[in-house]
Amino acid sequence: MILSAINLFKENAPLSEVTILIPDDPLLLSWTADHFRSLLLGSGEEAGINAETLSGPEVTADDLLSLAREKPLFGSKRLTWVTQAEKSPGLLEKKNLSELLSLARKGLTSIVLEMPEKKAGPLDETVPVYRVGLPAQPRQKHTELLEWIKLLGRKKGYRLDEGAAEILLRAFPEQFGQISSFLDKIPGQGDGKPRNVTTDDLKKLGLEDPLESVFRLFDAWEKNDPRFYGQWERFVENGQSPLGMLSLWHRQWRLYASARASLKTSADLSAFSARNRIPLAVAEKIRSSAGKMTKENLRKGYSLLRETDLCLKSGADPSLVMVRFFIGMSSLSPGKGGVSRKTIRTGR
């Protein structure tokens, strides 16, 4: 079974003497490497001396077996990290991997092997395999993102509560660099102890929960209210990103499509509310708006969202792209009534 690397950071999580990592995300991989070095070698001079990185194509299984038999020159532990381990001759043979694990357990060397999932998957019965990256399944991805954000907070000396982590994720989706920069604005305790960070702390620094500002924005959009554009400006002024906004709009559009297709009775509404973790009143509002939208407008909205996402990720001017996006979305507002006949594009 392939596990998430976030499990390695849990308190008292056991470390195997031989571990396989699937290096999907370079940043998370660097955090994981730091974690291994810290746990196994500490932070003194010995940490640098007793950590080595080898390249799979340049070492054989026999080389690693010999290394596992040796004692470290200095200190009590050694960490050997092998990149492209799948290219190490003979290493993927289960008998060699089992022997390597046995020798490492008897000795003082811990070995980490990086390799792609295709090669790592069949080996998970021999040694533990962890994915250093985010899963594709949305709910699991959301849960793991929150854990990585909390970990980033701990690395900086903060203990983020669930609400604070959620707001940071909504404001800066999958943007650890921006989250890191924002966390740097929070003053520390001054006594070396982790500081608890709550939603109130974020608000004091001007970071509003995107859901609050987005709720006002959607409310204005659904009513075809000109203040719709002002709500977007407020969203930006709060330091939140266009991609963050687009992510929330994707979610809202899915809710409209789902509500239009599935909400027929009051019982359906309750189930819809629970399934999407939104208040019943919000679910009713979504149902009402979705009922005024046509399949054609929903289709155009999805097309507009995809095109805007592509433009933002390909380096187009975010301000220009988002203005065009909102002009396009304005023409699809249920407050206008009828079917939009406009062709909407958000090119560079």
C-alpha positions as CSV (number, residue, x, y, z in Angstrom):
1,M,0.0,0.0,0.0
2,I,1.3,3.4,-1.0
3,L,1.0,5.9,1.9
4,S,1.1,9.7,1.9
5,A,4.5,11.1,3.1
6,I,2.6,13.4,5.5
7,N,2.3,10.3,7.7
8,L,6.1,10.4,8.2
9,F,5.7,13.7,10.1
10,K,3.2,12.4,12.7
11,E,4.4,12.3,16.2
12,N,6.3,9.1,17.0
13,A,5.8,7.8,13.4
14,P,8.2,4.9,12.9
15,L,10.9,5.1,10.3
16,S,11.9,2.0,8.4
17,E,15.6,1.4,7.9
18,V,14.8,1.3,4.1
19,T,12.1,3.6,2.7
20,I,10.9,4.2,-0.8
21,L,9.7,7.6,-1.8
22,I,7.8,8.6,-4.9
23,P,9.1,12.1,-5.6
24,D,6.0,13.8,-7.1
25,D,6.5,17.3,-5.6
26,P,10.0,18.8,-5.3
27,L,9.1,21.2,-2.4
28,L,7.4,18.5,-0.3
29,L,10.4,16.2,-1.1
30,S,12.8,18.8,0.3
31,W,10.7,19.0,3.5
32,T,10.8,15.2,3.8
33,A,14.5,15.0,3.3
34,D,15.0,17.7,6.0
35,H,12.8,15.6,8.3
36,F,14.8,12.4,7.7
37,R,18.1,14.2,8.4
38,S,16.7,15.9,11.5
39,L,15.3,12.7,13.0
40,L,18.2,10.4,12.2
41,L,21.2,12.7,12.4
42,G,20.2,15.8,14.4
43,S,21.5,19.2,13.5
44,G,25.2,19.1,14.5
45,E,28.2,18.8,12.3
46,E,27.8,15.0,12.1
47,A,24.5,15.6,10.2
48,G,26.3,16.8,7.2
49,I,29.1,14.3,7.4
50,N,26.9,11.3,7.8
51,A,24.4,12.1,5.0
52,E,25.2,11.2,1.5
53,T,23.3,11.3,-1.8
54,L,24.0,8.7,-4.5
55,S,22.7,8.3,-8.0
56,G,21.0,5.1,-8.9
57,P,22.7,4.5,-12.2
58,E,26.1,4.8,-10.5
59,V,25.6,2.3,-7.8
60,T,24.5,-1.4,-7.9
61,A,22.6,-3.4,-5.4
62,D,25.8,-5.0,-4.3
63,D,27.3,-1.5,-3.6
64,L,24.4,-0.7,-1.3
65,L,24.5,-4.1,0.4
66,S,28.2,-3.5,1.2
67,L,27.4,0.0,2.4
68,A,24.7,-1.3,4.7
69,R,27.3,-3.7,6.3
70,E,29.7,-0.8,7.1
71,K,29.7,1.4,10.2
72,P,29.6,5.2,9.8
73,L,33.0,6.8,10.0
74,F,31.6,9.4,12.5
75,G,28.7,9.3,14.8
76,S,26.2,6.6,15.4
77,K,24.0,6.9,12.3
78,R,24.3,7.3,8.6
79,L,21.7,8.3,6.0
80,T,22.1,7.3,2.4
81,W,19.7,8.8,-0.1
82,V,19.5,7.3,-3.6
83,T,18.0,9.2,-6.4
84,Q,16.7,7.4,-9.5
85,A,17.0,4.2,-7.5
86,E,15.0,2.3,-10.1
87,K,18.1,2.5,-12.4
88,S,20.4,0.9,-9.8
89,P,21.3,-2.5,-11.3
90,G,19.8,-5.4,-9.4
91,L,18.2,-3.2,-6.7
92,L,14.6,-3.9,-7.6
93,E,15.0,-7.6,-7.2
94,K,13.0,-8.5,-4.1
95,K,15.7,-10.7,-2.7
96,N,18.2,-7.9,-2.9
97,L,15.8,-5.4,-1.4
98,S,14.9,-7.8,1.4
99,E,18.6,-8.4,2.2
100,L,19.2,-4.7,2.1
101,L,16.5,-4.2,4.7
102,S,17.8,-7.0,6.9
103,L,21.3,-5.6,6.8
104,A,20.2,-2.1,7.5
105,R,18.2,-3.2,10.5
106,K,21.3,-4.9,12.0
107,G,23.6,-2.0,11.2
108,L,23.5,1.8,11.6
109,T,22.6,2.9,8.1
110,S,19.2,4.2,6.9
111,I,18.5,4.2,3.2
112,V,16.0,6.2,1.2
113,L,15.3,5.2,-2.3
114,E,13.6,7.6,-4.8
115,M,11.7,6.0,-7.7
116,P,8.6,6.5,-9.8
117,E,5.3,4.9,-8.7
118,K,5.3,2.4,-11.5
119,K,8.5,0.9,-10.1
120,A,7.7,1.5,-6.4
121,G,4.2,0.0,-6.3
122,P,5.2,-3.7,-6.6
123,L,7.7,-3.3,-3.8
124,D,5.4,-2.1,-1.1
125,E,5.1,-5.5,0.5
126,T,8.9,-5.6,1.1
127,V,9.5,-2.0,2.3
128,P,7.2,0.9,3.1
129,V,6.4,3.2,0.1
130,Y,5.3,6.8,0.4
131,R,4.1,9.3,-2.1
132,V,5.7,12.7,-1.7
133,G,3.0,14.7,-3.4
134,L,-0.7,15.2,-3.5
135,P,-3.4,12.6,-4.4
136,A,-5.8,13.1,-7.3
137,Q,-8.9,12.4,-5.3
138,P,-10.3,15.8,-4.3
139,R,-11.4,15.1,-0.7
140,Q,-8.2,13.3,0.1
141,K,-6.2,16.0,-1.6
142,H,-8.0,18.7,0.5
143,T,-7.3,16.8,3.7
144,E,-3.6,16.3,2.9
145,L,-3.1,19.9,1.8
146,L,-4.4,21.0,5.3
147,E,-1.8,18.7,6.9
148,W,1.0,20.1,4.8
149,I,0.0,23.7,5.6
150,K,0.0,22.8,9.3
151,L,3.4,21.3,8.9
152,L,4.7,24.5,7.2
153,G,3.3,26.4,10.1
154,R,5.2,24.1,12.6
155,K,8.4,24.6,10.6
156,K,8.0,28.3,11.1
157,G,7.2,28.0,14.8
158,Y,3.4,28.2,14.6
159,R,0.6,25.9,15.6
160,L,-2.2,26.5,13.1
161,D,-5.7,25.6,14.1
162,E,-8.0,23.9,11.6
163,G,-9.9,27.1,10.8
164,A,-6.7,29.1,10.1
165,A,-5.3,26.3,7.9
166,E,-8.6,26.2,5.9
167,I,-8.5,29.9,5.3
168,L,-4.9,29.8,4.1
169,L,-5.8,26.9,1.8
170,R,-8.7,28.8,0.3
171,A,-6.8,32.0,0.0
172,F,-3.7,30.4,-1.5
173,P,-4.7,27.1,-3.0
174,E,-1.6,24.8,-3.4
175,Q,0.7,27.9,-3.2
176,F,3.0,27.1,-0.4
177,G,5.3,29.9,-1.3
178,Q,2.6,32.5,-0.7
179,I,1.4,30.8,2.4
180,S,5.0,30.9,3.7
181,S,5.3,34.6,2.9
182,F,2.1,35.3,4.7
183,L,3.1,33.3,7.8
184,D,6.3,35.3,8.0
185,K,4.1,38.4,8.8
186,I,2.9,36.8,12.1
187,P,5.0,37.7,15.1
188,G,6.4,34.9,17.1
189,Q,6.0,34.2,20.8
190,G,9.5,35.4,21.6
191,D,10.1,32.6,24.1
192,G,10.9,29.9,21.6
193,K,7.6,28.1,22.0
194,P,5.2,27.5,19.1
195,R,2.6,30.2,18.8
196,N,-1.1,29.2,18.3
197,V,-2.5,30.9,15.2
198,T,-6.3,31.2,14.8
199,T,-8.6,32.8,12.3
200,D,-8.6,36.0,14.4
201,D,-4.9,36.3,13.9
202,L,-5.3,36.0,10.2
203,K,-8.0,38.7,10.2
204,K,-5.8,41.1,12.2
205,L,-3.3,40.8,9.3
206,G,-6.0,41.6,6.8
207,L,-6.7,38.1,5.5
208,E,-10.4,37.5,5.3
209,D,-11.9,34.1,4.7
210,P,-12.3,33.9,0.9
211,L,-15.7,32.2,1.4
212,E,-17.0,35.3,3.1
213,S,-16.0,37.6,0.4
214,V,-16.9,35.1,-2.3
215,F,-20.4,34.7,-0.8
216,R,-20.9,38.4,-1.2
217,L,-19.5,38.2,-4.7
218,F,-21.8,35.4,-5.8
219,D,-24.7,37.1,-4.2
220,A,-24.0,40.2,-6.3
221,W,-23.5,38.0,-9.4
222,E,-26.7,36.1,-9.0
223,K,-28.7,39.3,-8.7
224,N,-26.8,40.9,-11.6
225,D,-25.8,43.6,-9.2
226,P,-23.1,46.1,-10.5
227,R,-21.4,45.8,-7.1
228,F,-20.3,42.4,-8.3
229,Y,-17.0,44.1,-9.7
230,G,-16.4,45.9,-6.4
231,Q,-16.5,42.6,-4.5
232,W,-13.8,41.2,-6.8
233,E,-11.6,44.3,-6.0
234,R,-12.1,43.7,-2.3
235,F,-11.1,40.0,-2.8
236,V,-7.8,41.2,-4.4
237,E,-7.2,43.9,-1.8
238,N,-7.4,41.1,0.9
239,G,-4.3,39.6,-0.7
240,Q,-6.1,36.6,-2.3
241,S,-5.0,35.2,-5.6
242,P,-6.9,35.0,-8.9
243,L,-6.3,31.2,-8.9
244,G,-7.8,31.1,-5.5
245,M,-10.9,32.9,-6.7
246,L,-11.1,30.6,-9.8
247,S,-10.9,27.5,-7.6
248,L,-13.9,28.8,-5.5
249,W,-15.8,29.6,-8.7
250,H,-15.2,26.1,-10.0
251,R,-16.7,24.8,-6.8
252,Q,-19.7,27.1,-7.0
253,W,-20.3,26.1,-10.7
254,R,-20.3,22.5,-9.8
255,L,-22.8,23.2,-7.1
256,Y,-25.1,25.0,-9.6
257,A,-24.8,22.1,-12.0
258,S,-25.4,19.5,-9.3
259,A,-28.4,21.4,-7.9
260,R,-30.0,21.8,-11.3
261,A,-29.7,18.1,-12.0
262,S,-30.6,16.6,-8.7
263,L,-32.7,18.9,-6.5
264,K,-36.4,17.9,-6.9
265,T,-37.7,17.7,-3.3
266,S,-37.0,19.2,0.1
267,A,-35.4,15.8,1.1
268,D,-33.1,16.2,-1.8
269,L,-32.1,19.7,-0.5
270,S,-31.2,18.3,2.9
271,A,-29.0,15.6,1.4
272,F,-27.4,18.2,-1.0
273,S,-26.6,20.4,2.0
274,A,-25.1,17.6,4.0
275,R,-23.1,16.2,1.1
276,N,-21.6,19.5,0.2
277,R,-21.1,20.7,3.8
278,I,-23.0,23.9,3.3
279,P,-25.9,25.4,5.4
280,L,-29.4,24.6,4.3
281,A,-30.1,28.3,3.6
282,V,-27.1,28.4,1.2
283,A,-28.3,25.2,-0.4
284,E,-31.7,26.7,-1.0
285,K,-30.2,29.8,-2.5
286,I,-28.0,27.7,-4.9
287,R,-31.1,25.7,-5.8
288,S,-33.0,28.9,-6.6
289,S,-30.3,30.3,-8.8
290,A,-29.6,27.0,-10.5
291,G,-33.3,26.8,-11.4
292,K,-32.9,30.0,-13.4
293,M,-29.8,28.8,-15.3
294,T,-29.9,26.9,-18.6
295,K,-27.8,23.9,-19.6
296,E,-26.3,26.1,-22.3
297,N,-25.2,28.8,-19.8
298,L,-23.8,26.2,-17.5
299,R,-21.8,24.8,-20.4
300,K,-20.6,28.2,-21.4
301,G,-19.5,28.8,-17.8
302,Y,-17.5,25.6,-17.7
303,S,-15.8,26.6,-20.9
304,L,-15.0,30.1,-19.6
305,L,-13.6,28.6,-16.4
306,R,-11.3,26.2,-18.3
307,E,-10.1,28.9,-20.6
308,T,-9.4,31.4,-17.8
309,D,-7.5,28.7,-15.8
310,L,-5.3,28.0,-18.8
311,C,-4.6,31.7,-19.4
312,L,-3.7,32.3,-15.7
313,K,-1.4,29.3,-15.7
314,S,0.3,30.2,-19.0
315,G,1.5,33.6,-17.8
316,A,-1.2,36.0,-19.1
317,D,-1.8,39.3,-17.2
318,P,-4.0,38.2,-14.2
319,S,-5.8,41.5,-14.0
320,L,-6.8,41.5,-17.6
321,V,-7.7,37.8,-17.6
322,M,-9.9,38.2,-14.6
323,V,-11.7,41.3,-15.9
324,R,-12.5,39.5,-19.0
325,F,-13.6,36.5,-16.9
326,F,-16.0,38.6,-14.9
327,I,-17.4,40.3,-18.0
328,G,-18.1,36.9,-19.4
329,M,-19.7,35.6,-16.2
330,S,-21.8,38.7,-15.9
331,S,-23.5,37.8,-19.1
332,L,-24.4,34.4,-17.6
333,S,-25.9,35.8,-14.4
334,P,-29.3,34.2,-13.5
335,G,-30.4,37.7,-12.6
336,K,-30.4,38.6,-16.3
337,G,-32.8,35.8,-17.3
338,G,-32.9,34.1,-20.6
339,V,-30.0,32.5,-22.5
340,S,-26.8,34.3,-23.3
341,R,-26.1,34.4,-27.0
342,K,-22.6,35.9,-26.6
343,T,-19.4,34.1,-27.4
344,I,-17.2,34.5,-24.4
345,R,-13.4,34.4,-24.6
346,T,-10.6,35.3,-22.2
347,G,-7.6,35.2,-24.5
348,R,-4.4,37.0,-23.7
